[in-house]
Amino acid sequence: MRALGLVASLILASATLVHAQAYDRPKHSVGDTWTFTNGLVARVVKVNEDGEVQVRSSPQIPCPTCQYVLDTEGNLVQVLTEDGKPADTSAFGFLPIGMKLTQYPLEVKKTWRVEAYGLFRGTNVPYVIDCTVSDFRDVKTKAGTFKAFKIDRSWRIKVKDTVSPTWSDAIWISPDTKGLVKLESGSRAPSFELESYKIAP
């Protein structure tokens, strides 16, 4: 009986290890939607060979009808108004346009550094972000419990002649939901998690 229990445990462990192997960026479909506890709603409205377009709305976003153009790796390329014109980025907070924040495939112990300019209220700001995939385990959210990769991120803004601002946070990305399920903030920005989602099989 104990032998059977041991075999079952080994099978479960093996399944978890297989699931935790390198995870490529998921393919999204039109209509895929994620709703978060901070009021953010992201919905895929277009998919093509170059990537996808999402519409995102929340109390913190000044343009609820703007289109977020992402490349095939999920990196933000540009933000457009509803009629396809470049959006006024000065009204936004942080926009990681052109920044490869999440670098697929994901696997535990993978590390990377991002050194790039990002937009903050319309101004180009030089960021240095060190990222580490530190874990793959269950994470609880209001939408359910999911197996997810934890990515620890250390942020620094390059500033001349003064101390560089630094902070850290962690994001959780789950294959089950094809995206972000939780952000644990290490700054004044609030943490949030997935509240509900709808994705194509």
ABEGO torsion letter per residue (X at the ends): XAAAAAAAAAAAAAAAAAAABBBBBBBBBBGBBBBBAAGBBBBBABBBAAEBBBBBBBAABABAABBBBBBAAGBBABBBBAAGBBBBAAABBBBBBGBBABBOBBBBGBBBBBBBBBBBGGBBBBBBBBBBBABBBBBBBAAEBBBBBBBBBBBBBBBBGBBBBBBBBBBBBBAAAGEBABBBBABABBBBBBABBBBBX
